[in-house]
Amino acid sequence: MFPERFANLPAYAFPRLRALLDHHQPGGAIVHMTIGEPKHVFPAWVKDVIADHAEGFNRYPPNDGAPELLDAISGWVTRRYGVSMPADQIMALNGTREGLYNAAMALCPETKNGKQPVVLTPNPFYQVYAVAAVSVGAEPVFVNATAENGFLPDYAGLPADVLDRVAIAYICSPANPQGSVASREYWRDLIALAEKHDFQIFADECYSEIYRTTQPVGALEVAAEMAADPERVVVFHSLSKRSNLPGLRSGFVAGGPESLRRIRQLRAYSGAPLPLPLQMAAAKVWADELHVEENRRLYSEKFDVADEILSGVPGYVSPAAGFFLWLPVKDGETAALKAWTETGVRVLPGAYLSRDTEAGNPGKGYIRVALVAPKTEVQSALITLRDCLYG
């Protein structure tokens, strides 16, 4: 029988979208702008590395990550953030969704100060945050990220009695879907709050390498600057967006030695390590930046196009990072249905990424638009969308 605690979870976004749109005919040639699945070319040599190490498919892969992969990730963390992260404080992941879920399973206590623990999540949010909270018997608390607070949740504004129950706070920077970036000051304040109330920060930084002008600061580097408890911050990264390799399923988690010990212990029983040839390919990808620079250039071009086309849209905010537009509309479902039935452009209602709260649903007045297609297709679709919804 399905556990009762899962009964109130919101339906996953894409089945909801199919239920909304699929019994209507599209109003034109179909253009998919819903799923954040990168379409840029990944490095051609990835296939060669996999082929060269194909005999590794005949072996069980190292559970925590091959030494070559962990060393490559450790080197990347040092180059990117100026933080020395030993390989034994890193674990390879089969995509970061696995890590974001299992880290809560491994690290969330059964009680916090004698009460049910709380897991904080931004709202809108990546669905795994809420499912992880419910799975460990914690209370998920959704904190609205709105234009008024720079699209980043104000966890410090919560009541002290809630903060004293917090075990984990998820934060996504650059944020999906808004593209907002946590500043050094934001990270500093959040880490100080976590130190005061003794909780861990799970920093989902999967979009960190797709930015417009300023390289996003990372949670690890700010924690190091503050000499915070090394267990305070656990970070998650991936090659999916950085390197256009969502199908490679290569990510990593890094943090304090005790946190990683416990995450590894859980992985030993329940994890699904990446096949060895894919780990060898991932090691080379983490060591290369040329393809990342080109990837960033391509996204930057599309954001420039979006700014030109949508500059007259009231409330339009040009995102600093990521590859989504968070476009203001009167009602996200109505706008998505209108775009589909009149133009064939498929977008995602923002409410499908959010939860209703006492302060309202922060995604209700938005649609999410993914800029993953080639520039010419994005340009044409955005003009069509603008004329349909804002003309």
Long-range contacts (C-beta under 8 A, 24 or more apart in sequence): 5-134, 5-137, 6-131, 6-134, 9-130, 9-131, 9-134, 10-127, 10-130, 10-352, 10-355, 12-127, 13-127, 13-348, 13-352, 13-353, 16-349, 16-352, 17-336, 17-346, 17-348, 17-349, 17-352, 20-333, 20-336, 20-337, 20-349, 21-336, 21-337, 21-340, 21-346, 24-337, 24-340, 24-341, 25-341, 26-340, 26-341, 26-343, 26-344, 26-346, 27-340, 27-341, 27-342, 27-343, 27-344, 28-342, 28-343, 28-344, 28-345, 28-384, 29-344, 30-344, 30-346, 31-343, 31-344, 31-345, 31-346, 31-373, 31-377, 31-380, 31-381, 31-384, 32-346, 32-373, 33-345, 33-346, 33-347, 33-369, 33-370, 33-371, 33-372, 33-373, 33-381, 33-385, 34-346, 34-347, 34-348, 34-368, 34-370, 35-370, 35-372, 36-176, 36-241, 36-323, 36-324, 36-370, 36-372, 37-246, 37-370, 37-372, 38-240, 38-241, 38-244, 38-245, 38-246, 38-295, 38-323, 38-372, 39-244, 39-372, 39-373, 39-374, 40-244, 40-295, 40-298, 40-372, 41-244, 42-243, 42-244, 42-245, 42-291, 43-243, 43-285, 43-288, 43-291, 45-284, 46-245, 46-248, 46-281, 46-284, 46-285, 49-277, 49-280, 49-281, 49-284, 50-277, 50-278, 50-280, 50-281, 52-280, 53-276, 53-277, 53-280, 53-281, 54-277, 56-275, 56-276, 56-277, 56-279, 56-280, 57-275, 57-276, 57-277, 59-276, 61-273, 61-274, 61-275, 61-276, 61-279, 62-273, 62-276, 62-279, 63-264, 63-267, 63-268, 63-271, 63-273, 64-91, 64-92, 64-264, 64-267, 64-273, 65-90, 65-91, 65-92, 65-252, 65-273, 65-274, 65-279, 66-92, 66-276, 66-279, 66-280, 66-283, 68-279, 68-280, 68-283, 69-279, 69-280, 69-282, 69-283, 69-286, 71-283, 72-282, 72-283, 72-284, 72-286, 72-287, 73-252, 73-254, 73-286, 75-286, 75-287, 76-286, 76-287, 77-220, 77-254, 80-208, 80-218, 81-218, 81-220, 81-221, 82-221, 82-224, 83-218, 83-220, 83-221, 83-224, 85-220, 85-254, 88-257, 88-260, 89-254, 89-255, 89-256, 89-257, 89-260, 90-252, 90-253, 90-254, 90-260, 91-252, 91-253, 91-254, 91-260, 91-263, 91-264, 91-267, 92-250, 92-251, 92-252, 92-273, 92-274, 92-279, 92-282, 93-236, 93-238, 93-250, 93-251, 93-252, 93-253, 93-274, 94-249, 94-250, 94-251, 94-271, 94-272, 94-273, 94-274, 95-238, 95-240, 95-249, 95-250, 95-251, 96-204, 96-206, 96-236, 96-237, 96-238, 96-240, 96-251, 96-252, 96-253, 97-128, 98-251, 98-271, 98-272, 99-236, 99-251, 99-252, 99-253, 99-263, 100-126, 100-128, 100-129, 100-132, 100-170, 100-202, 100-204, 100-236, 101-128, 101-131, 101-132, 101-135, 102-263, 102-266, 102-267, 102-270, 102-271, 103-132, 103-202, 103-234, 103-236, 103-253, 103-259, 103-263, 104-132, 104-133, 104-135, 104-136, 104-138, 104-168, 104-202, 105-132, 105-135, 105-136, 105-266, 106-259, 106-262, 106-263, 106-265, 106-266, 107-167, 107-168, 107-200, 107-234, 107-259, 107-262, 107-263, 108-136, 108-138, 108-167, 108-168, 109-167, 110-137, 112-164, 112-165, 112-166, 112-167, 112-199, 113-164, 113-165, 115-165, 116-165, 117-165, 117-166, 117-167, 117-168, 118-162, 118-165, 118-166, 118-167, 119-166, 119-167, 119-168, 119-169, 119-170, 120-153, 120-155, 120-158, 120-166, 120-168, 120-169, 120-170, 121-153, 121-170, 122-152, 122-153, 122-170, 122-171, 122-172, 122-175, 123-153, 123-354, 123-355, 123-357, 123-362, 123-363, 124-176, 124-177, 124-178, 124-350, 124-353, 124-354, 124-362, 124-363, 125-170, 125-172, 125-353, 125-354, 125-355, 126-170, 126-172, 126-176, 126-204, 129-170, 130-355, 133-168, 138-167, 138-168, 139-165, 141-166, 142-354, 142-355, 142-357, 144-357, 144-359, 144-360, 144-362, 145-175, 145-178, 145-180, 145-362, 146-362, 147-315, 147-317, 150-180, 151-175, 151-178, 151-179, 151-180, 151-317, 151-326, 152-180, 152-182, 152-186, 155-190, 155-193, 156-189, 156-190, 156-193, 163-193, 163-196, 163-197, 163-199, 164-197, 166-197, 166-199, 167-199, 167-200, 168-199, 168-200, 168-201, 168-202, 169-194, 169-199, 169-200, 169-201, 169-202, 170-202, 170-204, 171-201, 171-202, 171-203, 171-204, 171-219, 172-204, 172-205, 172-206, 172-207, 173-203, 173-204, 173-205, 173-208, 173-216, 173-219, 174-205, 174-207, 174-208, 174-210, 174-211, 174-216, 174-319, 174-320, 174-321, 174-322, 175-207, 175-322, 176-206, 176-207, 176-322, 176-324, 177-322, 177-324, 177-326, 177-350, 177-353, 177-363, 177-366, 177-368, 178-317, 178-319, 178-322, 178-324, 178-326, 179-207, 179-319, 179-320, 179-321, 179-322, 179-324, 179-325, 179-326, 180-319, 180-320, 180-321, 181-211, 181-214, 181-216, 181-217, 181-320, 181-321, 182-216, 182-217, 182-219, 183-217, 184-217, 184-222, 187-217, 187-218, 187-219, 187-222, 187-223, 188-222, 188-225, 188-226, 191-219, 191-222, 191-223, 191-226, 191-228, 191-232, 191-233, 192-226, 194-228, 194-232, 194-233, 195-228, 195-229, 195-232, 200-231, 200-232, 200-233, 200-234, 200-259, 201-232, 201-233, 201-234, 202-234, 202-236, 203-233, 203-234, 203-235, 203-236, 204-236, 205-235, 205-236, 205-237, 206-236, 206-237, 206-238, 206-240, 206-241, 206-242, 206-251, 207-241, 207-321, 207-322, 207-323, 208-237, 208-242, 208-321, 209-241, 209-242, 209-292, 209-295, 209-296, 210-241, 210-242, 210-295, 210-296, 210-299, 210-321, 210-322, 210-323, 211-296, 211-320, 211-321, 212-300, 212-303, 212-319, 212-320, 212-321, 213-320, 214-320, 216-320, 216-321, 220-254, 229-256, 230-255, 230-256, 230-257, 231-255, 231-256, 231-258, 231-259, 232-256, 234-259, 239-282, 239-285, 239-286, 241-323, 242-292, 242-295, 243-285, 243-291, 243-292, 243-295, 244-295, 245-285, 248-278, 248-281, 248-282, 248-285, 249-274, 249-278, 250-274, 250-278, 250-279, 250-281, 250-282, 250-285, 298-375, 299-323, 299-371, 301-375, 302-371, 302-375, 302-378, 302-379, 303-371, 305-375, 305-378, 305-379, 305-382, 306-371, 306-378, 306-382, 309-379, 309-382, 309-383, 309-386, 310-382, 310-386, 312-390, 313-386, 313-390, 323-370, 323-371, 323-372, 324-368, 324-369, 324-370, 324-371, 325-368, 325-369, 325-371, 326-350, 326-366, 326-367, 326-368, 327-366, 327-367, 327-368, 327-369, 327-385, 327-389, 328-365, 328-366, 329-365, 329-366, 329-367, 329-389, 330-365, 331-364, 331-365, 332-363, 332-364, 332-365, 332-366, 332-367, 335-367, 335-389, 336-367, 338-388, 338-389, 339-367, 339-385, 339-388, 339-389, 342-388, 343-384, 343-385, 343-388, 345-381, 345-384, 345-385, 345-388, 347-385
